[in-house]
Amino acid sequence: MDNPVVIIENINKQYGRRKKIFNDFSISFPANRVIGILGENGIGKTTLLKMIADIAKPDSGTIRVNGIEVSRHTRDLVSFLIEPANLYDFMKVSHAIQYFNDFYQDFDIGKSKAICDTFRLDKRDVISRLSKGIQERVCLMLCLSRKAPLYLLDEPMAGFDPKFKKEMIKVILAHMEEEQTLIISTHLLRDLESIFDEIVILTDSGAIMANTDDIRAKGQSIEDFYMEVVE
């Protein structure tokens, strides 16, 4: 694999006395791809993305993004889909945009405006007064408005109606550039499988990475391949 965007080597992660979520886990993610992280609930999809984003720490092992070991120095390389609770209650949509623009040098105001229009977001609205679904649209808009090499979306489809899911996929494809990589964790495979170049299926024994074109070339659907692995 040429110049992978993420290299994970021998990480271990355990919460309290629970079983280890990751045990000497290693994997590399290719650059310039849309990659799906799949697996059963509790298998570690969210934890994996948080460790890549430096929001959670592995107990041991190393994670590198663009060749740099994950730390506060790599946060400018990663655009992570935050939760609405991480925005201040007083913020209007316009405040959140300005906050991100001040904080991230790669934030694109023009891009944020275009996505606001597509998502039908009113910049005058106070975010805390919006429905949960609209709040999640705001967070998705903020994430996608950066020009980072790596985007991490954790269950971005949760709570969205079918019509908006289609709009979201169009926005993702319209705003992804050639030198960018998108990693999405999801349990809603059917909604997103059409945009994945690669999938990574997390299991108790490790992970399986597969190219979606190779799967389809064998006459198999992505969902059938996934079920074959987890069963």
C-alpha positions in Angstrom: 0.0 0.0 0.0 1.5 3.3 -1.1 1.7 6.1 1.6 -1.3 5.0 3.7 -3.1 8.0 5.4 -3.5 6.1 8.7 -1.1 3.4 10.1 -2.1 1.6 13.2 0.4 -0.7 14.9 -0.1 -3.1 17.7 -2.7 -1.1 19.6 -4.4 -2.3 22.8 -7.4 -0.8 24.3 -9.5 -1.8 27.3 -12.1 0.0 29.3 -12.1 -1.0 33.0 -12.5 -4.7 33.6 -14.3 -5.3 30.3 -12.7 -7.5 27.7 -10.2 -5.8 25.5 -11.7 -3.9 22.6 -8.4 -4.1 20.6 -5.7 -6.6 21.2 -2.4 -6.1 19.4 -4.5 -4.6 16.5 -2.8 -3.4 13.4 -4.1 -2.0 10.1 -3.4 0.6 7.5 -5.9 2.7 5.6 -5.2 3.7 2.0 -5.3 7.4 1.1 -7.7 9.0 -1.3 -10.5 6.5 -0.6 -14.0 6.4 1.0 -13.7 3.6 3.6 -16.5 2.0 5.6 -15.8 0.7 9.1 -18.3 -2.1 9.7 -19.0 -4.4 12.6 -21.5 -5.4 15.3 -22.4 -3.0 18.1 -19.7 -2.7 20.8 -17.0 -4.1 18.5 -15.0 -0.8 18.7 -15.9 1.3 15.6 -16.4 4.5 17.5 -13.4 3.9 19.7 -11.2 3.3 16.7 -12.2 6.7 15.1 -11.8 8.5 18.4 -8.2 7.1 18.7 -7.3 8.2 15.2 -8.7 11.7 16.0 -6.8 11.8 19.4 -10.0 12.0 21.4 -9.3 8.7 23.0 -5.9 7.1 23.7 -4.8 3.5 23.1 -3.3 1.8 26.2 -0.3 0.9 24.0 0.8 0.8 20.4 1.0 3.6 17.9 -1.3 5.4 15.4 0.1 7.7 12.7 -1.8 10.1 10.4 0.2 11.1 7.3 3.3 9.7 8.9 2.9 11.7 12.1 2.2 10.0 15.5 -1.3 11.0 16.7 -1.3 13.9 19.1 -2.6 17.4 19.3 -0.2 18.1 16.4 -2.3 15.9 14.1 -5.7 17.4 14.9 -5.3 19.9 12.1 -5.1 16.9 9.7 -8.3 15.3 10.9 -11.9 16.6 10.6 -14.0 14.6 13.1 -17.8 14.6 13.2 -18.5 16.1 16.6 -21.7 15.6 18.6 -24.2 18.5 19.1 -23.5 18.4 22.8 -20.0 19.7 22.1 -21.4 23.0 20.8 -22.2 25.8 23.3 -25.9 26.2 24.1 -25.9 29.9 23.2 -24.5 29.4 19.7 -26.4 30.2 16.6 -25.5 28.4 13.4 -23.5 31.5 12.4 -21.6 31.5 15.7 -20.6 27.9 15.2 -19.4 28.7 11.6 -17.3 31.6 12.9 -15.9 29.6 15.8 -14.7 26.8 13.4 -13.4 29.4 11.0 -11.3 31.0 13.8 -10.1 27.7 15.1 -9.3 25.8 11.9 -7.1 27.4 9.2 -8.6 25.0 6.6 -12.2 25.9 7.3 -13.9 27.1 4.1 -16.6 29.7 4.6 -17.8 29.3 1.0 -18.2 25.6 1.4 -20.1 26.0 4.7 -22.6 28.4 3.0 -23.1 25.9 0.1 -23.7 23.0 2.6 -26.0 25.2 4.7 -28.1 25.9 1.6 -28.3 22.2 0.7 -29.1 21.1 4.3 -31.6 24.0 4.6 -29.9 25.4 7.6 -30.8 28.9 8.8 -27.7 30.6 10.2 -29.9 32.7 12.6 -31.2 29.7 14.4 -29.9 28.9 18.0 -28.6 25.4 17.8 -29.8 24.3 21.2 -33.4 25.1 20.1 -33.2 22.9 17.0 -34.4 19.3 16.8 -31.7 16.6 17.3 -31.8 15.8 13.6 -31.2 19.5 12.5 -28.4 19.8 15.2 -26.7 16.8 13.6 -27.0 18.4 10.2 -25.2 21.5 11.7 -22.4 19.2 13.0 -22.1 17.4 9.7 -21.9 20.8 7.9 -19.1 22.0 10.2 -17.1 18.7 9.7 -17.4 18.7 5.9 -16.6 22.4 5.6 -13.0 21.9 6.5 -10.3 21.0 3.9 -8.5 18.3 6.0 -6.7 15.4 4.5 -8.8 13.0 6.6 -12.5 13.0 7.6 -13.9 10.7 10.2 -17.7 10.3 10.4 -19.1 8.2 13.2 -22.6 6.9 12.4 -23.5 10.0 10.3 -26.8 8.5 9.1 -28.3 7.9 12.5 -31.6 9.7 13.0 -31.9 11.0 9.4 -34.9 10.4 7.2 -34.4 8.6 3.8 -34.6 11.7 1.7 -31.9 13.5 3.7 -29.7 10.5 3.6 -29.7 10.8 -0.2 -28.9 14.5 0.0 -26.1 13.8 2.5 -24.4 11.3 0.1 -24.6 13.8 -2.7 -23.0 16.5 -0.5 -20.2 14.1 0.6 -19.4 13.2 -3.0 -19.6 16.8 -4.3 -17.2 18.1 -1.7 -14.6 15.3 -1.5 -11.4 16.2 -3.3 -8.9 13.9 -4.8 -6.3 14.2 -2.0 -8.8 13.5 0.8 -9.8 10.3 2.6 -13.1 9.7 4.3 -13.6 7.0 6.9 -17.2 6.3 8.0 -18.3 4.0 10.7 -21.8 2.7 10.2 -24.3 -0.1 10.9 -26.5 1.2 8.1 -24.6 -0.5 5.4 -27.3 -0.4 2.8 -27.5 3.4 2.9 -23.8 3.9 2.3 -22.4 0.9 0.5 -22.6 2.6 -2.9 -20.0 5.2 -2.0 -17.4 2.9 -0.3 -14.2 2.1 -2.2 -13.0 -0.1 0.6 -14.6 -1.7 3.7 -13.1 -2.8 6.9 -15.0 -5.3 9.0 -14.1 -5.4 12.7 -14.4 -8.8 14.4 -13.4 -10.2 17.7 -10.3 -11.7 16.1 -9.1 -8.6 14.2 -10.2 -6.9 10.9 -10.8 -7.8 7.3 -10.3 -5.2 4.6 -11.8 -5.7 1.2 -12.1 -3.6 -2.0 -15.7 -3.1 -3.0 -15.1 -3.4 -6.7 -13.5 -6.8 -6.1 -16.5 -8.0 -4.1 -19.0 -6.8 -6.8 -16.8 -8.4 -9.5 -17.5 -11.8 -7.9 -21.2 -11.2 -8.2 -21.7 -10.6 -4.5 -23.3 -7.6 -2.7 -21.4 -5.7 0.0 -24.1 -6.7 2.5 -23.8 -10.4 1.6 -20.0 -10.2 2.0 -20.4 -8.5 5.3 -22.9 -11.1 6.6 -20.6 -13.9 5.4 -17.7 -12.5 7.5 -19.6 -11.8 10.7 -21.5 -15.1 10.7 
